[in-house]
Amino acid sequence: MKFWEENKAYERTKEILRDKPVYFFVDGPPYTSGYIHPGTSWNKVLKDLKLRYLRMRGYNVFDKPGYDTHGLPIEVKVESTLGIKRKAEIYELGVDKFVEKCREFAKKHLEIMTEEFKRIGIWMDWNNPYITFTDDYIESEWWSFKQLWERGLIEKKEYTVTWCPRCETSLANAELEYKDKEDPSIYVKFPVKGKNNEFIVIWTTTPWTLPANLAVAVHPELEYARVKVRKDKNEEIWILAKELVEDVALRAGYEVVEILETFKGSDLEGLEYVHPLLEEVPYHKSGPKGAYRIILGEHVTAERTGCVHTAPGHGEEDFEVGQRYRLPAFCPVDERGVFTDAAGKYSGMLIWEANKHIIEDLKRKGLLLHEEKIVHSYAHCWRCKTPIIYRTTTQWFYRVTKIKDKLVEALMDTEWTPKWAKNPRMLNWLKGIRDWCISRQRFWGTPIPVWECPNGHTVVIGSKKELEQYAGELPQGFNLHKPWVDEVTFKCPICGEEMKRVPDVLDVWFDSAVCSWAEIGYPANNKEFFEKYWPCEWITEAHDQIRGWFYSQLAVSTGIFGKAPYKRVLMHGWALDEEGRPMSKSLGNFISPVEIAEKYGADSFRMYVLSSAAWEDKRFSIKAIQETQRKLSIIWSVYHFATLYMSLDKFDPDKVDPKTLPLRTEDKWILSRLDTLIEKVTESIEKDMFYIGANELLNFGIEDLSHWYIRLIRDRTWIEENTPDKLAAYWTLYTVLLTYSKLLAPFTPYLAEEIYQNLSGKMPSVAVEEWPKKLGYKDERLERAMEIIKEISEAVSALRQKAKIKLRWPLREMAIVVNKEIADLIKPLEEILKDIVNVKSIRYDLPEWGVPKKKLKPIMAAIGRTFRKDSKEVLKIIEEREDEIVSVLETKGSYETPYGPITRDHVEIIEELQEGVEKGEIREGEIYLLTRIDKELLREAYAREIVRRVQETRKRTGYDVSDYIILGLEGDPELMEAARAHSEYISNETRAQEIVFEALNDCDNVTEWTIDEKPLKVYVKRASK
């Protein structure tokens, strides 16, 4: 990060790409209401990966970051800092002061979040973000509102909306969060008008809505019943869904006497009842025409009673069905959730407190059939966590239902990853949409640009300039927020009366909905850019944005421009804790991405979130992040190994002509694997399958590069002279690492930059390097062969462990029993395999030593039944003549003895490997390993063990890898014999200039060891060379 800042790497990259083709990307704006969250960070990492890749593909990426700065998220935070509990206190403080505090809060956290995003390696145009509270942005929003108004898509109307009584504002569905809430669950008897002891039975979890009841809804096709019931010798008649009679009676402790009659719900339409709170709520004594009767509703289900208490003032479905029956939306609850005078007895009560009083009144009147408690999922305000209510109020609506078909058409023109996010998920959401309530009764937001006069005339303003045309010059210091914009009045152009702005602000989802053109200031600015590059190419956000930003953008853009504002969408999951819960500081399960970056490295966080499918929810695990860090450290070790030895040997890639280098098979293989990696990583990013690329990169770096290729070339790098063979290894490793750093750059930019700058550094950053193209070494046959070699190596390793023989100890021979095609495929790699598994020779048939020995296993019960008292003699014959008996049984089926024939019924022929032989299986066949150690092999094994101890002694002494030493060895005669026999090998491996087989005077260090229970002393002294 320091390197990028000091060298202005981002700025120089932008300058280099300035004249390249433009790629228009839109950043979904996070709320500036706190510090960055793991989910927000994951989102930005996905974006950063894509944008880094596109820059390397030669695009001038439009990468303006965005910040969502209006709305309740910030208002609630500011209220908390000011100690404000009620909306009225904001007026007491002064709306201007409150709004300024909101602006300050947004700016402060915008700056904090910017620095945190930078820390996890996000490259965007941080000096030029789009911010939704700026006047330029608001003007674009006003223009958008006016466009929809002029198309007849904006309407002011009375409707039942979700309402937060604490924040005193309407809320959109996307602003609700659901959690468990305990409520009363009551069954109430509504007396049938003109009948004694006959009732319609309803069920509700919101007793507080009963004062506003105007009807009972039934489903026209459901079967209902008049049923006689009895309790304590008292009989009464209920009307409810037939299939629910027994359940309700059981709950209430009643006996079902008989079903008097059944009928469809449609037959009940118009049946009148007496309001259960008639005396408590005087409104109902002279209630509206058509009320207090059964009505029909398709929304009714066979649940609880099948009869739904309907209060048009307190529910969307209630409101809509009430409209069909011309029922008023009676709503005796104010914006604070307190009953108004119209609620009669309950006036002044908070609705939740009124529940118990209403239940008591119903019980007193004998109308409470049954009462219990229910814990159910209930909508809460997303910011203050208060349970929401439904209230009928006058609001501004975007009539999206008018353009539903166009929205579907626009959606069909877009591409989504995963595909099911578009269809069925987004498509189903669109099919069920209702008109969007876009007004909010708050302060910190984009003011609705509508001015009205007392005579009902309306003017919609589309820009600040247009406002000046009506109102004249605006005052100095004016901005487009409340309360300043509310001070602007002007004469109605129709009647001359004073026009004032409506008091509401816009839903924050409308703010972000227009960002793809508002961020460039369209239409006041950048018309040419807009016309050339809009709609944007690609966006990504979490799956909750199906009903949020993905939808709001689509809705507003289609309403204005007739098409979607984006071409491609990647939908990702939610960031959860290990138990699958959302992360928050209040739950104590919050993980700070910045703290993770400081402790484990930003690249560890990035690669961790990128290594699983983006659309799946991510259960964050510190252990998993630590494991990712471990994997990246392996890649770092490969880079460290390469640069260490290349530096020691002063390797200069510019002075090497690769065409003249004698590349070995392993060199060609790793270059082929690199070409395959380029293909797979490129495809994964192009298709938004980032997790495939992430895992391919990790697998290549760890398995192919570290665990295999480095293992194969290590001996070549230890050769003293810069031979062509050694240079071929260096050039291959250099080429692979340099290319690998470019492929890593979008995923782990810190690690990639470090590798790139040390290996090349020709460009200001690896981020501006050209995305790698295949080098032309792709060889699928060679890659397949090496995979088989790897599998054989793993199988041999398992056999060695079984035989308790270390890999350092050489073995004489192994056999690979496969078909000719596989044998021909792997034979060219035989020398590699011999070196890796440490065997002297390999054959491709079953050798004599590998043929299993056949043995006899007596079946004691059968022998006892046949031979009885002679059984012991027969067992002795079996033991002494085993080979002979096996041969005869396999050819003739029985073996004659003085006591009678031995048959297959008496013995089981089993196969056992010969002593000193192990057998294993691979997908293509079988392998046999000769594990017998002769004297020659033992001496070589001891020599390898001695080398290991000398290397450890060098490390403990603090020698550099380039230091030469004088080596002294003392110990068991067998160890010394082995050391003398392999002295040249020991010298080369340990950089020993001289070996003496005695104590070394004035040595730098001496260590003592045991090898195969034999003592060894190692003396080391730095040589003068």
N, C-alpha and C positions, 0 to 999 in steps of 0.2 A: 504493500500500500504506500509506503514511504517512497519507494522507487517510482511508482506511478505518479505520485504528487510532485516529487522533485523534478522529474523529467517530463512533466505534463504529457504523460503517455496518452491519456484519453483525448486531450485537445489536439495533439499531433495526429492521432489516428483519425479524428474527425476531419482534419485539414487534408490529409492524404486522400480521404474518400469523398471529399466535397463534391467533385464533379462526376461521381459514379451514379449509377441508377438509384433512384430513391425507393426505399422500402418504407411504406407508411404503417407504423405500428402505433397502437393506442394502449396506454397504460391505464388499467382500471385503478381509480384513485382510492387509496386506503384512507380511513378516517384519522385525522390528526388529534386523536383523543387520548393518546398515551404513548407507550414505548412499543417497539415492534414485537410482534407475537410470532411464535414458530410458524403459524399458518401464513401470516403476512410475508415472512421471510422465505418460506418455501415457494410462495407465489412469485416473489421477485427473483428467486434463483431460476425458476422455470423460464421466466421472461429473459433474464440475463443470458442464460445458455443460448436461447434462440437468437438473441440479438448479436452476441459475440460470433456465433456461427455465420450469421448473415453478413457481418462486416468482413469476415474472412472469405466469404464468397464474393466480395467486391461490391457490396451494397452500401450506399450512403443511408444509413438507418435513421429514420425519424424516431428518436428515442426520448422524447420529452416525458419526464415523470409527472404524475398527477397527484394532487392531494384534495380529498373531500373535506371541506372545512366548515360546513354549515350543519345545523340541525341539533337534535336532542343529544347526540353523543357528547357534544361539547357543552351545550347548555347545562346538562346535568352535572358535568364535572365542575363548571364554573359556579353553579348554585352551591355545590358542596364546599368549594373553597370560600365562598362568601357567607356560608351558613344559612342560605335561603331554603325555606321549607315549603313555601307556597308561592304560587304564581303572582299573587297580589303584592308580595314583597318586592318583586322586580319593578313594579310600577312605583313603589315607595322609594326604592333605590334610585330609579331613573333608568328608563329604557336605554338612553344613550350610553350611560356608564356601563350597563350590563352588556350591551353589544360590543363596546370597546374591550371589555374584559374577555369576551368570547374571542374577539379578533386576536388579542394578545396571547391567549391560551393556544389558539390554533397556530399562530406563528412560532411560538416557543417549541411546540411539539413537532411542528414541521421541520424545524432545524435539528431537533434531537433525532427524529426518525431518519432524516437525510444522512447524518453521520453514522447511524447504526446500519443503514443499508450499505453505505460505503464500506463499513468494516467487514461485511460478509462478501465483498468483492463485486457489488453491483455497479456496473458502468451504465450511467444514464446522464442526460444533460442536466445535472443537478443545479447548475447556475441559472437554469431557465425553465423551471417547472410551471405547469399550469395549476392555478389555485382558484378554487371555485368562489372565493369571496371577493375577487378582484372585479372592478367595474366592467372591464372588457369582457370578462367571462359572463357576468350577469347580463350584459347587453345582448350577447348571443342567445342567452336563455330567454330573454324577453322577446327577441325576434322569433324564436322557435314557438313560444307560447302564442304569439300573434298569428303565425302561420297556421297553427292548428285552429285558432279562433276563426280565422277567415275561411277555413274549410268546413266550418260548422261542427267541429269536433270538441269544442270546449263548451261546457254547460254549467250553469249555477242552478242547483236544485236541492230540495229537501230529500234526505236519504238517511237510512240507518247505517252508521259507520262504527268501526272499532275505535274505542276512545280510552285514553289514559286519564283517569280522574286525578292523578297526582300531577302530571304534566299539563293537564287541561287542554288536550289537543287530540285531533283525530290521528289515527295511525294507519299505515298501509299494512297489508298482509306480510310484506317482507320485513316489517319492523316489529313483528311479534316473535316471541320465543315461547316454547311450550315446556312446562314443567308440572310436576304433580301438585295438586291442590286439594285439600279436604273441604268438602261442601256438604250442606244438608241434602238429603235425597228423600223427597216427600211425595206421597201419593195423596191427592186431594180430590174430594167429591164436589162436583159442581151440580147443584140441584137443578133437575129438569123443570122448566117452567110449567106450572099447572099440575104437577104430579107430586104425590106424597111419597117420601122415602125412595125416590128414583133419582139416580145420579149418573152423570158422565164422569168417568174416572180419568184423571190426568196425572202425569208424573213430571216433576221438575227438580233441577238442582239449583235453581235461582229463585227462591221464594220472593226475593225483592222485586221481581218483575211482575208478580201477580197483581199489584195495584194498577198496572197498565194493561191488564188482560182485556181483550175485546172480542176474542173468538176462540173456538176449539177446532183444530184441523184434524181431519181423518183422510186416509187414502181412499180414493174412489173405488178401487178394486179389491181392497182387503175385506175379509169376512169379519163382521162384527156381531156381537151377541147382546141381547137383553137377558140377564141372568139373575135368578133369585139366589140370594146368599143369606146365611144366618150366622149370628154370633150372640151368645148369651140369650137365646130365645128371641132375639130381635131380628126381624127379617127386613131386607131392603133389596132394591133392584139396581144393578149396575149396567152401564153401557160401556163396553170396551172391546178390543180385538178378541175374537173367539179363542185363538190359540194361546192367549196370555191369561185367560181367566183363572186357571188353576194356580199359576205362579203368583198372581196378585193376591188371590184368596189365601194362599199358604203364608205369604209374607205378613198379611194383615190379621191372620188368625181367624179367618172366616171359613165356614163350611159352604160348599156349593150345593144348593138344594136342587135346582134344575135350570136348564137353559130354556128360556121362554120362547125365544125366536132368534133367528139369525138373518142377516141381510148384508149386502154390500155397503161399503162406506158411502157410496153415492146416494143410497136411500135415506141416509141420515141428514143430508144437506138441509139446512134451514131449521133444524130442531133447536128450539130456544132453551136457554138456561138462565138461572139467576146468578149474578156475579157473587162469588163467595165472600167478597169484602165490600158488599154493597153499603153497609152501614159505616164502615171505616173510611171509605173513599167516596165522598158525596158526588164526585164527578159522574159516577155510574148510575146515580138515581135518575139522571136525565141524559144518559149517554147518547152517543151518535146513532143515527139511523142505521139499521142493518147489523148492529153489534149484538154480542151475547147469544150467538147461535153457532151451530156447527157449519164449518166451511170445508171445502175440499182442497187438498194439497198433495202434489206428487212427491213432495219431500218427506212425507210421513212414512215411517217404516214400522214393521211389527216388532217394536221394542217397548218394553215395560208395560204400557197399556194400549199403544197404538192410537191414543188420543193426545194430540199435542196442544198444550196451552199456548195461545198465540197472542203476542204483544207487539203489534207493528212498530211501536216506538223503540223496541229493544232487540231486534234481530233482523238480519238481512232477509232470510227466507220469510220471516213473519211480515216484514215490511212489504215484500213483493206480493205475497199472497193477499195481504191486506189491501194493496192497491187494486187488485183484481176485483175485490169485493167493496171497493170504495170506502174502506175504513180509514179513519184518520190515524196518523202516527202519534198517538197520545204518549208523551214522554215526560212524566213528572219528576225527572231527575236532572239536576243542573250539571255544569261542567266539572264540578268538584266531586260528583258522585253523591250528592246530598239531595234528598227529596225536597221538591218545591211545595208550595202551598196547595198545588193541585192534588197532592198525594194525601190530603186530608189528615187523618190521625198521625200519619208517619212523617209529616212535614218537619224538616230540619234534621231528620235522622240521616246518618251515613248509611248507605244501602246495605253494607255488610252487617252493620249493627241492627238494622231493621229486620233482618231475617228472623231473629229469635222472637221479635214482637209479632211478626206476621204469623209465624208458626203457632205461637200462643193463642192468637185470636182465632185461627182456624180450629185449633183443638177445643177452645171454649165453645165454639159454635157447632161442634160435632162434625166438622167437615174435613178434619185431618184423618185420613184413613190409615196411614202408616208413615213412620218417620225412621230414618236411619242415616248413616254417614257414608259418603262415597269419596274415595281418593281417585281422581281422574286427571288426565292431561289437560291443562288449562292454559290459555294464552295469557302471556304477561308482556308488559312493555319491555322492549329490548334494552332499554337503558336504565330506567329506574326500578325495574323488576316488579312493578305494581300490577296486580291482576287487572285486566282490561274489562271494560263493559261495552255494551252496544247502546248507542244513543242516536236518536234521530235529530239531526241538525242540518242547517243549510251549508252546503259545501260546494266547492268547484270540482268538476269532474272532467276528465279526458274520456270522451265517449269511444273507447277502444272497441267496444262491441260492434260499432258501425263498420269497422275495417278488419274484422276478425279474419275474413277470407284472404284479404290482402296480406295480413301478417303471416298466415300459413304459407302463402305463395312466396313471400320474402324469405321465410325460414328455409323453404325447400331449395332455394338458390345458394345456400351456405353449406360448408363442409364442417363436420364436427368429429372430434376425437374424444372419447370413443363414439362410435356411430349411434349407440343406443341413447346417448345424451340428447341427440337431436330427435330421434324417433325410436321409442315412443315418448321419452321424458319431456322434452321441450314442446313437442307437438301436443301432448295431452294437456300440458299447462295452458297452451293457447286456446285449446278447445273449451276449457272451463273458465276463461277469464270473464271478469265483470268490469264494468266501467271503473276507471282508476280515479279514486279520490286524491287529488293533487294539492289540496289546500291544507294548511296547518295553522293552528291558532297559537303561534309562538313568535319569537323575536329575531333569533339569529338564523336568518335564511334569506333566500332570494325573494324579495317582495313580489307578490302577484301584480303584474303591470296593468291593473284594471282600475279606472277611475269612474265613479258613478255620481249621478246627481239625484236630488230628492224625487225627481219625476221619473226615475227608472231608466234614464238614458245612460249609455255605456261608451267609454272610449278605452281602447286597448292600445298601449304604448309599446313600440318595438325597439326603441333605442333612447339614449340620453338626448341625442339631437332632436328626435321627434318630441320628446317631453318639453324641450326648450321652445319648440314651435308652438306648443299650446300654452306653456306657463311663462314664457319669456326667459330672461337670463337667470340661471340657477345661482344660488348664493355661494360665496367662496367657502371652500372646505366641504362642499356638498359631496356626498357619496350615495350610492344606490341602496343603502340599507335603511331599515327602521332605526331611529324615528325620523331621520332627515328626509327621506323620500315621502313620508306621511305629511310633512309640512308643506309640500308642494300642492297647491290647489289652482284651479283655473275655471273659467266660465264654460259652461256646457255649450258646445257649438250649435245645439238644437234649440234649447230653451233659455239659455243665458244664466241658469242657476249655477251655484258653486259646485264644482265636482271635487270629490275627495277620493283618495285611493282606498280600496277595500282593505281591511286590516290584516288579512291573512298573508302568510308566506308560502312558498312552494315546498312540496315534499322534496327532501334531499335526493330522492331517487330521480327526480326530474333534473336536478343539478347534474348528476353524473350521466344521465341519459343523453345529454347533448354534447358530451365531451369531445366526440370525434370531430366536430367542427368548431365548438367553442374554444378548444385549446389553441386553435390557430386564429381565433378572432373572427371567424366567418360569421356573417357576410360582410362585416365592415372592413376586414382585411383578408389578404391571402386568397382572393377568389381564384386566381390562376392555379395556385397549389391545390386548392380544394377540387376544382374541376378536373385536374389532371390525375390526382392520386386517391381521392376519396371514392369509394369506401376503403377503410383500412384493410390491410392484408390479413392480420392475425391478432387474436386476443386470447387471454387465458385467465380464468378465475375459478373459484371453488363451486361445487355443485349447488350450494344454496343460492347462487346467482342465476339459476334457472328462473326463479321468480323475482330476482333482483335485477342486477345490472344487465345480464344477457337480455332479459325481457324488456326492461325499461328503455334500453337503447333501441331495440327492434321496434318497440311500439311508437316511440317519438319519430324515429327516422322514417319508418314506413308511412306514418301520418303526413310527414312533410315532403319526403323525397320519393316515396313509393317503393323503397327497397331497404334492405338491411344495411347497417353502417359498417358491417364487417363481412369478410369473405370466409375466414376460417376461425374455428373456435377449438381450444383445448380446455376441457373441463377437468379440474383436479379435485382431490378429496379434501377432507378436513384434517387438521392437526389435532390428535387426541393424546391423552396420556396412555400409559401401558395398560390400563384397565378399560380403555375405550371411552373415557369421559372427556368432554371439552376441557381445555386447559385454562385456568384462571388463577390469579393471585389469591382470590378469596378461598378457593378450594385447596390452596397450598400445593398444587401440582404444576405450576407454571415453570417452564424451562426457558431461560433467556437465550436467544440465539447469539447475542453478543458475548455472554459469558461462555457459551460453548465455543465460540470462535477464539476467545482468549485462552481457554483451557486446552482445547483439542485441535484448534485450527479451523479457520473458516472453510477450508477445502473439505475437512472431515464432515462438517455440517452439510455442505453442498452435495458431496457425493452420497451421503447417507439419504438425503431426501430424493435424490435423483435415481437411486438404484432400485426403486420399486415403481410399479405402474402408477402414473400420476393420478389416475381417476379413482384409485382406492384410498380410503381413509388411512392415514399414517399414525400408527401408535408409537409415539416417540419413546425411545429407550436410550438411556445414557450408555448402557453396555453395548448396544448396537453401534452407537456413535464411536465408542472406544474401539470397537472391532474395525470400523471403517478407518479410523486413524491408524490402526496397526497395519492394515492393508496398504495404505498410502505410504507408510514408513518403509515397507518392503520395496516399493517403487523408488522411494528416495535412496534406499541402499544400493539399488542397481545403478542409479545415476552417480552416487558417490563412488562406487567401485570403478565405473567407467572413467570418470574425470580424474580419479586418483592415479590410475595407471597410465592414462593418456598423457597426463601432466608429467609424470615421471619420465616417460619416454619421449616427451616433447612432440607428440603426434600433432600434425597440422593437416587437416582434411583438404585444405586448398592445394596442398603439394602432392596429393595422391590422385592418380588417374584410375578410377574404379574399373575401367575396361581392361587394365593390365593386371588386375589382382586375381590371384588364384583362389576364388571363393570355394570354400568347402561346402559339403552337402548341408551342414547345419546353418551356414551363412545363407545359402539359397532358401532354406526352409524358413528361417525367421523373416526374411524379406518377403517370401510368399505369404506368410502369416500377416505381415504388415499390410500387404495389399488387400487381403481379406478383411482385416480390421478397418481399413479405410472405407471399403464398401459398406460394411455393416454399420459403422458409426454414422456415416453420411446418410444412409437410408433411414436409420433410426431417428435422426433429427428431422429429416425431410417429412417423415410420417408422424412426427410428434410422439414417437415411441422412445422417449429419452432413456427410459430405464434399460432398454436393450443395449443402447450405446454405452451407458455407464457400466453395465456388467461386462460387456465385451472388453472395455478398456481395462477394468480391474483384472479380468481373467488373463488378458494378454500380458499385462505388466507383471503379474504374480506367477502365473503358471508357465506361459511361454517364455517370458524374458528372464525372470529371476530363477525360477525353479528348474528351467531346462537349458535355455541358451547360454546363460552365464556359467552354468555347470559344465557345459560342453566346451566352452572356450577358455576357461580359467587357466589351464595349463599353457595355452598359446600366449596369454598375456604375460606369463612369468619368464618367457624366454628373454635372455639378455639382449640379443641383437634385434634390431627392427627388421626382421625377415619379411619377405613378401607375405608369408602365411600369417604372421602377427599383424601386419598392416591390414590384411584382408579382414581379420577379426575386428580390429579397431575401426576401420572404415564402416563395416557393417553395423557395429554397435553404435557408432556416432550417427549414422544415417537413420537407424531405427529410433534412437532416443530423440533426435531432433524432430523427426516426423511425428513421433509419439507425443512430444510436447505440444505440437500444434493441434493434434486431435484432443488432447487433454484440455486445451485452453478454455473452451466454453464450460467445461465441467468443473475443473479445479484450476482456476486462473493463477493462483499464487504459486502452486507447485510448477505449473506449466511455464510461468514467467521465469522462475528461478532456473529451470533446466535450459530454457531457450536462451536467456541472456548469457549463460556461461558457455553454451555450446556454439552460439552464433552471435546474437545481439545485433544483427545487421539492420533491424527495424526498431523503431522506438518501443515497440511492444510486440509480443507474439500475437496479440489481438489484431494486428494489422497485416500479419503474414497471410499469404494466399493459402486457402484451405487445401490440404494435401490431395494430390491426384495419385492414382496408382502408379507404382514405379516400374511395372512391367515384369515382375518376378512371379506372378501368380502361377502356381503349379499345384493343382488339386491332387494329383497323384502323389506328389511328394508329401503334401500335408496329410493325406490319408495314411501313407506309410508311417509317418512320424507318430501319428496318433496310435497306431498299432504298437510301435516301439515303446511309446510311453506306457501303454497298457501292460506290455510284457514286463517293463521295468518295475511297475507297481506290483505285478504278480510275483516277480523274483524277490522283491523286497519283503513281501509277506512270507514267502518260503524261507528266506534267510532268518526272519524273526522266529518262525516256527522251529527252525533247526538251531537257533541261537548262535548264528554266525554273523558277525558284523559285516557291513558293506565294505569296510576297508580291507577285509581279508579276501584275497583272490581265490577263485575256484577254478577247477580245471576245465569243466565243460558243462554246457547246457544243450538241451534238445528242444526244438520248436516243431511240433507236429501239427502242420496246417496243410491246406490244399496247395497245389502248385501255383495258382494265381497269387495267393497271399505270400507264399515263399518268394516268388519272383519279385513281388512288390517291395518286400522288406530287405532282401539280400543286399541291395546297394547301401543300406544303412547299417550293415552288420558291424562295422568298426565302431560306430557310435554306440550301438547296443552293448558290444563287448566292454567298452570303456565305462559306460553307465552302470552296468550290472556287475562289472569287475570279474569277468570270466575270460579264460584264455582262448576258448574256441566254442563255436556254435555249429550245430548240425541241424538238418531239417528232416530227419527221420527218427525212428525209435531205435536207439542203440541197445546193445545187449544189456548194458547196465540199467537200462530203463524199463526192460521187460519185467513185469511183476512176477514174483515167484508164487506158484500155486501151492496151496497148503490144504490139508484136510482138517475139518472140524467135526469131530465125532458127534453124532446125535445120540446121546446116552440112553434115552428112553427106548429108541428103536433097537439099539444094540442089545440092551437088556432083555427085551421081549424075544428077540431072535436067538441070541446065543446063550442066554441065561448064565449057567455056571462057567461057561467058557468066555465070558465077556472080557475078563482081564487079559486072556491070551490074545484075543482079537484086537484089543486096544494096543497091546504091545506090537503086534504085526503092523498096525496102522502107523505107529510111531516110527518103526524101523524101516518100513518099506514105502514111505510116503510118496516119493517121486514115482516109483513104479506103479503104485496103486492109482495115482492120479492119471497116468498115461493110459492104463488099461481101462479105467472107468470111462474116460473120454472117447475111447475107440470101441470098446466092447460093451460097456454098460455094467459089467460085474467083474469082481476079482475073486478067484477061487482060493480058499484057505482050507486047512484040515478040518475046520469047524463049520464049513459052509461058505457060500459066496457073500462077499461084501458088495452091496449095491448103493446106488445114490440115495436110497432110503435110510442108509446107516450113517452116511457122512455128507458133509457140505463142502464142496470145493470152493475155497475162497482165494482171492488174490491179495498179496501183500507186496508192497514195494521192497526192493532190496535194501539192505542196510546202507546208509549214506546216500539215499536218494529221496528227493521230495518232488511231488507232482502238484501242478496247479492248472487252473483253467482260465482261458481268455475267451472272448467272444468268437474268435476265429478258430479255436482249437485248444490244444493242450501244450503245456511246457513241463519239462523234466529238468531238475537241477541236481547235478552230482555234487554232493556236499562233503566228500571225503577230502581231508587235508593231508597231503603228503609233506615230506620234509622241506622240499623246495618252496612249496606254497606257504608253509609255516614261516620260513625265513623272510619271505616277502611281506607277509602279514605283520611280522614283528617290526620290519623296517618302516612300514606305514604307521604303526602305532608309535614308534620312536619319533617320527616326523611330527606327529600330532603333539607330542609332549614338548618337543623343541619349539614349535610354533607358539604354544601356550607360554613357554618360558620367555620367548622374545616379547610377547604381549605384556607379560607381567613386568618385564624389565623396562618397558617403555620405548623400545626401539621403533623407528620408522620402518615402513615396509621396504624402503630402499636401502636400509643399513645392511652392510655385510658383517659377518661374525666369524670368530674363531669358536669352534664347538668342541667341547670335551664330553666324552661319554664313559661312564663306568657302570658295571652292573653284572647281572647274570651272564655266564659264558654263552648261553644260547642267544641271548639278546645281542651280545657283542659280535658273535659269529654272523648274525643276520645283518648287523650294522656294517661290518666289513664287506660282506658280500654285496651290499647295496649302497655303498658309500657315495657313489656318484649320484644316485637318486636322492639320497638324503641331502647332499650338498646343494643340488639344484633346487630342491623344495624349500630349504631353509636359508638360502643365500649364505651358506657356510663356505668361507674361503679356505678353511683348513679344518680337518677333523682329527682329534687326538683321542686315543682310547685310554685315557687316564685323567686324573684330577688336573684341572686347569688353574695355574697360579694366577693371582691378581685378576680373577674373573669379575664380571659385573654382577653376576647372579648365579646361584646354584639351586636347582630344584630336585626333589626326590619323588619318584613315581613307582607304581607297581603295574606291570603288564603281565597278564596271565599268571598272577601270583609270583612274578619274578621281579626282583628289585632293579631300579635304574636311577642313575644320577645324571643330571644334565647340567653342564657348565657352559656359560656363554660369556663372550667378551667381544665388544665392538672392534671390528677390524679396521685397519688404517685406510684401506682402499675406499 
